[in-house]
Amino acid sequence: MDVAITKISSKGQVVIPAKMREDLREGDKLLIIKTKDQIILKKASKLDKNLKEDLEFARRTEKAWKSYERGEFVSKSADEFLKELEKC
């Protein structure tokens, strides 16, 4: 997973850092999903087959953030996390 920080201009424009847009081209369409505290960008060309899955992912992500904000989270080592992930 890559992480970067960017700014919003006075016109509401956001620059996607070069490293994050390696597979994006001028004219590509992006779906924007906004929740209370998050904005998720997804290439629209990839959504035709996966829109339902992407929306479900956004719903689960919002649910997880709410749980986190309520302090309902567990700290795990990387090994413990990977073992848990393999169960899925």
Secondary structure, 3 states (H helix, E strand, C coil): CCCCCCCECCCCCECCCHHHHCCCCCCCCEEEEECCCCEEEEEHHHHHHHHHHHHHHHHHHHHHHHHHHCCCCCCCCHHHHHHHHHHC
